[in-house]
Structures are given as C-alpha cells and as structure tokens.
C-alpha cells in the first residue's frame, strides 16, 4: 500500500509490526535531538509509563529501547512508520487511548465506556519536515482506527509557535483539516476529537 504525495515523492506509510521493531529503534536511535536532548532516550515510551517523573528521568535510553522492542514484538506498542523508498523518515505513535497509562486519569472522563484511539506523538526526520509527512501519518492512523471499529480518535496538540520543532503532538490545523473538533482548551493545549461513529 503506497500513498503518493507530490509528483516525485514516493512517501508511504506502514503500520508498526514486530518485523519493523529494529527499523523503529534504529530510526529514533540515530536522530539528532539537539533541540530537546532528553527526547533521545525516550523511544516513545513516556506515555506508556505511569511511574513518577523522577523515576522516568532515571530510565536510560537502553532500557527504553529494550522495552520498546519487547512491546512492539508483543503487539502492545503500535503506530505508523513513514518511508521514502527504503528509508524511514517518520513515526507516529497511535494506539488505544487506554494504553497510554500516563494520560489515564486525564482521558478517562473523555473516553467513558467508548473505544477511543489516541494519536500522541510524531517524529519526522528534519530533512522531511513541512512536506506533509505528519499529515500522511495522521491519515493512515485514522483510517486504521476506523477499520478496527473505534468510536473516535483523540489528539492532544500543543500550540508552540516559538519552538515549532517541539510540536511533536502535531498542529491544531492538521487536525482541524482532517475533521477533528476542539472539545477542550487550556492555555495552549487542546483536546481534539474525531468521531468515527455516531
């Protein structure tokens, strides 16, 4: 399954599967996170954990990488990888909302008894930013949630105009363009909801 954007761009998206675990950790492990050095050790495990922040910062990159590899292989860590040919250029962390333990208390009143997906994080290679990669990942994530019978999809963008490279949750506009509605806002943080079923 390939999705073409632009005349000469063969960017496409694959769902994260056990056979892509090494691609995922290699991609994140080799990125330059100079704008946010502490992200370099995360391997997208932060929202899956519910330990204290003090405990989290003590976790090493190797520990998070090992945990990510195990959880991907067990089918618990899901999301989407974007490619340019054979080169991985982006990642989107998209999963069942209840998998993100760190957000459990915050999201439960919104989710209620419904089956709700959540898109929490994008990591696009610096050379491919502002080329529609995040939007392509978003489109595939929503399509997948719809195919799996989810009632809705949540997103939690933070408006960060001063440091756009830190807008890892996606932008408000990209969600609005895709049909999400803003259901809550606190300062520069929004809760966006896309209903897939009435």
N, C-alpha and C positions, 0 to 999 in steps of 0.2 A: 504494500500500500504506500504509494508516494503521493505527496501533495506538492504541486508546483506553485511557486510564487515568483513572479518576475520572469523575464524571457530566458535568462541564462542561469537561473538558480535552481539547483536540484535539492533543495532542502526538504527533508521529510522527517516524520516522527515515528518512533517505535515505542510501544509500551515497555516499561521496565520488567524484564523477566529474569529468572535465575541465570540464564545464559549470558545476560548482559551485566551481571554484577561487577565483573572486572572492568568493563568499559566505564561503568558509573564511577567506581572508585579511582580509576586512572584519570578520568576527566577532572573530577574535583580535586584530586591529589596533585595535579600538575598546573592548576590555575594560579595566577598571581592575585592574591587578595591583599595587596598593599593598602587599599583604601579601607579595609576592615580586617586586620591580621587575625583576629580571633575567629573569623569565619573559616580559616584554612584548616582548622581541626574539627569542624562540625560534622562533615559528611552527612548533612541534613538529618541529624539525629535529635536535635534540640527539642523539637515539638513532640517527638515520640516519648520523651522522658518526663517524669514528674518529680525528679529529685530537686533539691534546693538549688538556687543559682550558684551558691558557693561550691556545692558538690559538682555541679556541671562544669565550672571553670577548671576544676581539678582533673577532669577527664582528659586524657591525651588523644591526639589525633589517631594514633594507632588503635586505641581502644574503640573509638567511634567508627573507624574504618572496619575493624573486625566485626563489630556489632551490625553495621550496615550490610556487610557481605552475608552474614548469617540470616538477617531478617529478609533480605532480598531472596536468598535461596529458599527460605521457608515460606515465601509468598506474602509476608506481612508488610513489607515496605514496597509501596507501589508508586508509580509516577510515569513520566514520559521523557524520552531522550530524543533530541533533535540532531540530525546529521546533515552534513554537506558531503555528499558522496559517502565515503567510508569514515569520515572524520566527525566525531561527536562535537557538537557546537553549543549544546544547551540541555538543560534539565529543568523539569517541572515536578515538584513534589505534590502529588494529588492522591488523596486516599479517603477512606471513610472517615468522617469527622471524629468518630469515637476513638480512632487510632491515635489521634493527637492528644495524648494524656495531659500535656501541659495546658491545653486550652479547655479541658473537660468542664470545669466549673463555669467558665465564661460562655461556652457554646451550648451547654445542656438546655438552658431556658429557651434558646432559639430553636434548637433541634426538636425538643419534645420527644414524641414517640416515632418520629419520621426517619426515613433512611436518607441521610443527607451526606453528600460528598463535600470535601473541602480542598481548595487549592491554596497552598500556604506559601510556596517558595519557587522562585525561578532563579536559575544561574545560567546566564547566557555569556558565551565567550566574548571578551572585549572587542574582538575584531568583527563580531557579527551583531553587535547591538544596533538598535534603530533600523533593523532590516525586516521586522515583522516576525522574528523567531518566537518571541514570547506569545504573540497572538496566535501563531500556528500551534504552539504547545497548548494554549488555552482551548482552542477549538477542538483539538483531539481529546483533551481531558473531559470536556463537557460531553462530547459525543460518546465517549466510553461510559461515563456515568449514566447517560440516558440509556445506552444499550444494556447496562446492568440493572436497570429498573429503579434507579434512585428517584426520590421525590423532588429533590432540589440540590443545588450546589451553592456552597458558601465561599466567599473570598474576603480577605481582610487587608485591603491595601492601605498603605500609609503614604500620605501626600508629603513628599520630601523633595521640594523644588531646589533646595540649597545643595543637596547632595544626591543627584539623580542616580548615581552609580550604586547607591544603597537602597534603591527602591526594589528590593528583592521580592516583595509580595505582589508586584505588578502595579500598574497605574489605574487610577479611578476610571480614566477614559477608556482603556481597553476593555474593562468590564461593562461599562455603560454601552459601548459599541456592540457588545455581544448579547445585550438584553438583560443584564443584571440590574437590579434595583437597589438603591441605597436604603437600607432599613434602619440603620443606626449610624450616628456620627458623634465622636467625642474628640474635640480639637482637630487634629489632622488624621485621625484614624477612622476608617469607615468599615461598616459591615455590609457586604453586598450579597444579595440573594438572587439566584436564578431558579424559578420554579420550573420543574420538568413535568410535573403532574398537577392538575387542579385539585 
